[in-house]
Amino acid sequence: MTRLVLAALALTLVSACGVSGGLARPDPLWNRDETIARECARQRQAREELDPRCSEQQTPR
């Protein structure tokens, strides 16, 4: 019983470690440009906050 409590306590303490704040989403491994363009289009349509990579996809007019 004591080991179970100690294990739960240790897991709780370890789970609190890590990066604070939001995590940056990594680039896709395959079809990078197509996938980013599709995700940016979805974000624009849903009027969500755009990923910083979306500015790379815009072409000057």
C-alpha positions as CSV (number, residue, x, y, z in Angstrom):
1,M,0.0,0.0,0.0
2,T,2.8,2.4,0.9
3,R,4.5,1.7,-2.4
4,L,1.3,2.5,-4.3
5,V,1.0,5.8,-2.5
6,L,4.7,6.7,-3.1
7,A,4.4,5.7,-6.8
8,A,1.3,7.9,-7.2
9,L,3.0,10.8,-5.4
10,A,6.1,10.4,-7.5
11,L,4.0,10.4,-10.7
12,T,2.2,13.5,-9.6
13,L,5.5,15.4,-8.9
14,V,7.0,14.3,-12.2
15,S,3.9,15.3,-14.2
16,A,4.3,18.8,-12.9
17,C,7.7,19.1,-14.5
18,G,8.1,20.3,-18.1
19,V,7.7,23.3,-20.3
20,S,5.4,26.0,-19.1
21,G,3.0,27.6,-21.6
22,G,1.9,26.4,-25.0
23,L,3.9,24.0,-27.0
24,A,5.0,24.8,-30.6
25,R,3.5,22.4,-33.1
26,P,6.3,20.7,-35.2
27,D,6.3,20.7,-39.0
28,P,4.8,17.7,-40.7
29,L,7.2,15.0,-42.0
30,W,5.6,14.5,-45.4
31,N,4.0,17.0,-47.9
32,R,5.1,19.9,-45.7
33,D,4.0,22.7,-47.9
34,E,0.7,21.1,-48.9
35,T,-0.1,20.2,-45.3
36,I,0.7,23.7,-43.9
37,A,-1.3,25.4,-46.7
38,R,-4.3,23.1,-45.9
39,E,-4.1,23.8,-42.2
40,C,-3.8,27.6,-42.8
41,A,-6.8,27.5,-45.1
42,R,-8.8,25.7,-42.4
43,Q,-7.7,28.2,-39.7
44,R,-8.7,31.1,-41.9
45,Q,-12.1,29.6,-42.6
46,A,-12.7,28.9,-38.9
47,R,-11.4,32.4,-38.1
48,E,-8.9,31.0,-35.7
49,E,-5.6,32.5,-34.7
50,L,-3.2,31.8,-37.5
51,D,-0.1,29.7,-37.0
52,P,3.1,31.7,-37.6
53,R,4.0,29.4,-40.5
54,C,1.0,30.7,-42.4
55,S,2.8,34.0,-43.1
56,E,5.4,31.9,-45.0
57,Q,2.7,30.6,-47.3
58,Q,1.2,33.9,-48.3
59,T,2.2,35.2,-51.7
60,P,2.6,39.0,-52.4
61,R,-0.2,40.5,-54.4
